[in-house]
């Protein structure tokens, strides 16, 4: 990923939003460099979609300062709208129109000339591998094709900042990876800034330069994926012993996280690095203990998420 050392693409300070007595966002601070991918994670109802709606001028925050592409969202919302694109949780594609017609309609909304309209549609159909389906109704497209067309329509206005609100929900693994490649190219080739919300932790791990975890209306952690993983710890090595005697001896000496006598396994606290693994293997060798299987678990974003929120990201967040 590339980053820009100029002004941040998005700057958020002390943002608050409440519906009656229910506080959705409480003092949110974000600073997102241009030409990067930022991922916002959080359990269902944490306020991720509300944050996107505020940043994209669909609703107003109750308090706080927000600048998108150097424009204030309250004082200059039209300039913000001209600089952004939004791909929501649900496709904005018109199923009765063909893929080409959807793009031409979007070009009309952006007041492109007739020549510009045609060239833009042609370029985007080729870029998103939709040429063969260009004149077929979008209702006949697969889920992955509809999402590609949806993102292509977002690009008609050449946005500098794109909000992707759970862009791969419901897609098969192949279509998800295709979308990931498209997102990466937008950043590396064009310097676009991506603000991503997702329910897939591996997606954030794959794509994001920086990640923030939103819980109960507050940012509870922020940093690179590796920084967040180091913060929560939780690495361990699972050992399956050949017999109960060896299991008992190891359990008395090692830093045991959990024990399963039926399976003859121990989970031993470990950083998962080469040095700690070598030390463990040397100890097992000196003690003459027989281990049939060994599995190393290093902290991942699942560990980060559960440690910080205590809730799984199993369901799609409700739209406010």
C-alpha positions, 0 to 999 in steps of 0.5 A: 500500500502507498501512503501520502505524507500530505494532509490527511484524507479524513480527520475526525475529532471528538465526534458524538452521535446519539439517538435520544438517550442512546449514545451511538458514538462518543468522542471518536477521533480518527486521522486517516492518511491519503492513499491508504486503506483504513478498516473500522471493525466492531460488533453489530450495532457498534456504530460503524454504519452511523460513522460512514453516514456521518462522514459521507454527509448523509446524517449530521453528528451532534458534536465534533469536527470532521474534514473529508478531503480537506473539506468540512462536512458541515460547512461545505457538504457539497465539496465533500460529496464531490470528492467521495464515493459510497458503496453501501451494504446493499447494491445500488445497481438497477437490475432492470438496466444492463451493466452498461446502462447503469454506468451511463446513467451514473455518468449522466448524474455526474453531467459528463458529456456524451463522449465522456459518458461512452468512454467512461462506461467502456473503460470501467466495463473493461477494468471490472471484467464486465465487457461480456455482460455489458448488455445483459440486465444486471438482474442476471448478474452473479453477486460478485458481478453486481458488487463489481458493477456497484463499485464501478458506478462509484468510480464514475465521479473519480472520487478521492475517498471511497467508503466501502460499507461491508463490500463483500458480504454474501460473496463466495471466496473467489469473488471476495478475493477479486474485490480485494484485488480491485481495492488494492489496485485503487490504492496503489495505482490511483492513490485513492483512500479507502474507508472500509467497514467489514464483518470479515476479520481476515479482510481487514488483515489482508487490506488495511494499513490501519485498523480501529476497533469500535465498541460501545460507541468508543474507539477501544484500539487503533493501529496496524494489524501487527500492533493490535495483535501484539497488544492483546497477546494470546499466543500459545502452542498446543502439544499432544502427548503420547501418554498421560505420564508425559502430559502430567510431567509437562503440566507441572513444569510448563506455563499451561493455558489449558489442559485436556486429559482426554485428548492428552493435550496442553496449551502452553503460553508462547509468543509463537516466535522461533526463539520461544518454539526452539526453547520449548522443543529443547526442553521437551528433548531434555525431559525425554517427553514424546509429543505426537503433534504440535501446533503453534497459534499466533494472535490473529484479529479474532483474538484482538476482536474478542479480547477488546469487545467480547462479541463475535462479528457473526451477523451483519450490522443492522442499518440505522 
